[in-house]
Amino acid sequence: MTNFLVAALYKFVNLPHYKDLQESLREVCEKGGVKGTLLIADEGINGTVAGPEAGVRGLLGFLHAKEEFAGLVHKESWATEMPFLRMKVRLKNEIVTMGVPGTDPNAIVGTYVKPQDWNALISDPDVVLVDTRNDYEVGIGTFEGAVDPNTTTFREFPAWEKEHENMLRSKKKVAMFCTGGIRCEKSTAYMKAQGYDEVYHLEGGILKYLEEVPEKESMWQGECFVFDSRISVGHGLKEGPYDQCYGCRWPITDEDKKSPKYERGVSCPRCYDSLSDEKKSRSKERQRQIELAQKRGEEHIAIDMMQVREQAATEKAAQREADRLAMLEAEAEAEKKMGG
């Protein structure tokens, strides 16, 4: 079985000529068989990629060879199937979108805390522990005692902070965490700018914690959502049991799939009642087209367990990409209507 190296990386650094990097990054990735997404902006780089180990190492070497990316840290894991369909290198205004001008992690951030020291910090009664991720991520796992802001996008975090300022300032310290660390760079920079004195964040994020802290010593509860076809990982970064609903994008379990409100590529028990008949109809047609396309490519597939598993992973990734394209089309149609 072929293993693919998955690398999650980011670095906040001033990149005034970031647009010049787009084509060279794309070429390095394509040459090495690397797929995934890289975001570049004048504030830095962010992304997750996967591919043959040599290809991913080649990309990392290309980045480390550039002075501006010296010290770039990445997190590694392995996947038994390629978790991405294609390679995208995108130019952005922010590599993680908060939407607050002047929030600059290159200028000031919170205090980094190593995974091995995290348990002691969050056990301190003078600490407010905040999960900076979105609701669907928090829904399948978080740290014991963490406050859930119940946000649907990272843009909502500043408003949440204003609404809950008294609670956040009620203790001496604020500790924050996210999947890989990047959102905490922005959120702790924002908190410092708001006058919070002692602000801490988990270095390397949940992924580094799950990689380095033994399960028997862990204060993590549940699974960690990841943005590729694995959906979630647990201790030791082992692939988790979740799939994803393509109606609402929430992680779903095998038990959810037993519900009469679950339909592959259409809905799950969480979103079934909120989806319009028109939305369900479009999703059903999209799913039908996906299945027809897959059948056309099944002529030479041997029936053995390894290849069945690989085909299932490919189908899952294809559904996620089709849903993403459908959402983009819907947004474009809505903007067109508003303009008209």
C-alpha positions in Angstrom: 0.0 0.0 0.0 1.4 3.4 -1.0 1.7 6.0 1.8 1.4 9.7 1.2 3.1 12.3 3.3 0.8 15.0 4.5 2.4 18.3 5.6 0.6 21.2 7.2 2.6 24.4 7.3 2.4 28.1 7.8 4.6 31.1 8.6 3.7 34.7 9.2 6.4 36.8 7.5 6.4 40.0 5.4 6.2 38.9 1.8 5.8 42.1 -0.3 6.5 40.2 -3.5 4.3 37.2 -2.7 2.7 37.2 -6.1 6.0 36.3 -7.7 6.0 33.0 -5.8 2.8 31.6 -7.2 4.1 30.1 -10.4 7.3 28.7 -8.9 5.4 27.0 -6.0 3.0 25.5 -8.5 5.8 24.1 -10.6 7.6 22.5 -7.7 4.4 20.8 -6.5 3.4 19.5 -9.9 6.9 18.2 -10.6 6.8 16.3 -7.3 3.3 15.0 -7.6 2.2 17.1 -4.6 -1.5 18.1 -4.3 -3.4 20.3 -1.8 -3.7 24.0 -1.2 -1.2 26.8 -0.5 -2.3 30.3 0.4 0.2 33.2 0.0 -0.3 36.8 1.0 1.9 39.7 2.0 1.6 38.4 5.6 3.0 34.9 4.9 2.1 31.4 3.7 -0.3 28.8 4.9 -1.4 25.4 3.6 -1.7 21.7 3.7 -0.3 19.4 1.0 0.2 15.7 0.4 2.1 13.5 -2.0 5.0 11.1 -2.4 7.5 11.7 0.4 10.2 12.8 -2.1 7.8 15.3 -3.6 6.7 16.8 -0.3 10.4 16.9 0.9 11.3 18.7 -2.3 8.6 21.4 -1.7 9.8 21.9 1.9 13.4 22.1 0.7 12.4 24.7 -1.8 10.8 26.8 0.9 13.6 26.5 3.4 16.1 27.6 0.8 14.4 31.0 0.8 15.6 33.4 3.4 12.1 34.6 4.2 11.0 31.1 5.1 13.9 30.3 7.4 12.6 28.7 10.5 9.3 27.6 8.9 7.9 24.7 10.9 5.6 22.1 9.5 3.6 19.1 10.9 3.7 15.7 9.3 1.3 12.8 9.2 0.6 9.9 6.8 -2.4 8.9 4.7 -3.0 5.6 2.9 -4.8 7.4 0.1 -4.1 10.8 -1.6 -6.3 13.2 0.4 -6.5 15.9 -2.3 -7.7 16.0 -5.9 -5.4 18.8 -7.3 -2.8 21.4 -6.4 -3.9 25.0 -5.9 -1.6 28.0 -5.1 -3.8 31.0 -4.3 -3.1 34.6 -3.8 -5.0 36.0 -0.7 -5.4 39.2 1.3 -4.9 37.1 4.5 -3.5 33.6 5.0 -6.1 33.1 7.7 -9.0 35.5 7.5 -10.0 37.5 10.6 -10.9 40.7 8.8 -9.5 43.1 11.4 -7.0 45.5 9.8 -3.7 45.9 11.6 -3.8 42.5 13.3 -0.2 41.6 12.6 1.3 38.4 14.1 4.7 39.5 12.7 4.6 42.3 15.3 3.2 40.7 18.4 1.7 37.3 19.5 0.9 35.5 22.6 3.4 33.3 24.5 4.1 29.9 22.9 3.5 26.9 25.2 5.1 23.5 24.3 2.7 20.5 24.1 4.5 18.9 27.0 3.8 22.0 29.2 0.2 22.5 28.0 -1.5 20.3 30.6 0.0 22.3 33.5 -1.1 25.6 32.0 -4.7 24.7 31.3 -5.0 23.1 34.8 -4.2 26.4 36.4 -7.4 27.9 38.0 -6.3 31.4 36.9 -6.6 30.4 33.2 -9.5 30.8 30.8 -9.1 28.2 28.0 -10.6 29.2 24.6 -11.0 27.0 21.5 -10.6 29.3 18.5 -12.0 26.8 16.0 -15.4 26.7 14.3 -18.4 24.9 15.7 -18.2 21.8 13.5 -14.6 21.3 14.5 -15.3 21.7 18.2 -18.3 19.3 17.9 -16.1 16.2 17.6 -13.4 17.0 20.1 -11.7 19.7 22.3 -9.7 20.0 25.5 -11.3 19.4 28.8 -12.8 22.6 30.2 -12.4 24.7 27.1 -14.8 27.5 26.2 -16.5 27.0 22.8 -17.2 30.4 21.1 -19.7 28.6 18.8 -18.5 30.5 15.8 -19.1 29.4 12.2 -16.2 31.4 10.7 -13.0 32.9 12.2 -14.3 36.3 11.2 -16.8 36.0 14.1 -14.1 35.7 16.8 -13.6 39.5 17.4 -17.3 40.1 17.9 -17.4 37.1 20.3 -14.5 38.5 22.3 -16.3 41.9 22.7 -19.5 40.1 23.8 -17.6 37.9 26.4 -15.0 40.4 27.5 -16.0 40.3 31.2 -15.6 36.5 31.3 -12.3 36.6 29.5 -10.9 39.3 31.8 -12.2 37.6 34.9 -9.0 35.6 35.2 -5.3 36.5 34.9 -4.5 34.4 31.9 -6.1 33.4 28.5 -4.9 30.2 26.8 -5.9 29.6 23.2 -5.6 26.7 20.8 -6.5 25.6 17.3 -5.8 22.8 14.8 -2.2 23.7 13.7 -1.5 27.0 15.4 -2.1 29.5 12.7 -5.5 30.8 14.0 -3.9 31.3 17.4 -1.2 33.5 15.8 -3.9 35.9 14.7 -6.2 35.5 17.7 -3.5 36.1 20.3 -2.1 39.0 18.3 -5.7 40.4 18.3 -6.0 39.8 22.1 -2.7 41.5 22.9 -3.9 44.5 20.8 -7.0 44.6 23.0 -4.9 44.9 26.1 -4.9 41.4 27.5 -1.6 41.0 29.3 -1.1 37.2 29.7 -2.1 35.4 26.5 -0.8 32.0 25.7 -1.2 29.5 22.8 -0.4 25.9 22.1 2.7 25.7 19.9 2.0 23.6 16.9 -1.6 23.3 17.7 -3.7 20.3 18.5 -1.9 18.2 15.9 1.4 18.7 17.6 -0.1 17.9 21.0 -1.7 14.7 19.7 1.6 13.7 18.0 3.8 14.3 21.1 1.7 13.8 24.2 1.0 10.2 25.2 -2.7 9.3 25.2 -2.6 8.2 28.8 -1.4 11.7 29.8 -3.6 13.6 27.4 -6.3 16.1 28.3 -7.7 16.0 24.8 -11.2 14.6 24.4 -12.5 13.2 21.1 -11.1 13.6 17.6 -9.5 16.6 15.8 -11.1 17.7 12.6 -8.7 18.1 9.6 -9.3 19.7 6.3 -8.7 16.8 4.0 -10.4 13.5 3.1 -9.3 11.9 6.4 -11.9 14.2 8.2 -10.4 13.6 11.6 -7.4 12.3 13.5 -6.8 11.1 17.0 -3.9 10.4 19.3 -0.7 9.6 17.4 -2.4 11.3 14.4 -4.2 8.1 13.5 -7.1 8.6 11.0 -10.4 8.8 12.8 -13.8 7.2 12.2 -15.6 10.3 10.8 -17.0 11.0 7.3 -18.5 14.3 6.2 -22.0 15.4 5.2 -22.0 17.2 1.9 -25.2 19.1 2.8 -23.8 20.9 5.8 -20.1 19.8 6.0 -20.4 18.6 9.6 -18.5 15.4 10.5 -20.8 12.4 10.6 -20.5 8.9 12.1 -21.7 5.5 10.9 -24.6 5.9 13.3 -25.6 9.1 11.6 -25.7 7.2 8.3 -28.3 4.8 9.6 -30.8 7.7 10.0 -33.6 8.0 7.4 -32.5 11.6 7.1 -29.1 10.7 5.8 -28.6 10.5 2.0 -25.2 10.2 0.6 -24.1 13.4 -1.0 -27.3 15.2 0.1 -28.1 15.4 3.8 -27.6 14.1 7.3 -29.8 14.2 10.5 -28.3 17.6 11.4 -29.2 19.5 8.2 -32.1 17.5 6.6 -34.9 19.7 7.9 -33.1 23.0 7.1 -32.4 22.2 3.4 -34.8 23.4 0.8 -36.4 20.9 -1.6 -34.5 22.7 -4.4 -31.2 22.3 -2.6 -31.9 18.6 -2.0 -32.9 18.1 -5.7 -29.7 19.7 -6.9 -27.6 17.6 -4.5 -29.3 14.4 -5.6 -28.6 15.2 -9.3 -25.0 16.0 -8.5 -24.6 12.7 -6.6 -26.2 10.8 -9.5 -23.6 12.4 -11.9 -20.8 11.5 -9.5 -21.9 7.9 -9.4 -22.3 7.6 -13.1 -18.8 9.0 -13.6 -17.4 6.5 -11.1 -19.1 3.6 -12.8 -17.6 4.5 -16.1 -14.2 4.2 -14.5 -14.7 0.9 -12.7 -14.3 -1.5 -15.6 -10.8 -2.7 -14.7 -11.0 -2.5 -10.9 -10.3 -5.8 -9.2 -12.5 -6.8 -6.3 -10.1 -7.0 -3.4 -10.3 -5.2 -0.1 -7.3 -2.9 -0.6 -8.7 -1.5 -3.9 -12.2 -1.2 -2.6 -10.8 0.9 0.3 -8.9 3.1 -2.1 -11.9 3.5 -4.4 -14.0 4.6 -1.4 -11.5 7.2 -0.4 -11.4 8.6 -4.0 -15.2 8.8 -4.0 -15.2 10.7 -0.7 -12.7 13.2 -2.0 -14.6 13.6 -5.3 -17.8 14.3 -3.4 -16.1 17.0 -1.3 -14.7 18.7 -4.4 -18.1 18.5 -6.2 -19.8 20.1 -3.2 -17.2 22.9 -3.1 -17.8 23.7 -6.8 -21.6 23.6 -6.3 -21.2 26.1 -3.4 -19.1 28.4 -5.5 -21.7 28.2 -8.3 -24.5 29.0 -5.8 -22.6 32.0 -4.4 -21.9 33.3 -7.9 -25.6 32.9 -8.8 -26.6 34.8 -5.6 -24.2 37.6 -6.4 -25.6 37.9 -9.9 -29.1 38.1 -8.6 -28.1 40.8 -6.1 -26.4 42.8 -8.8 -29.4 42.5 -11.1 
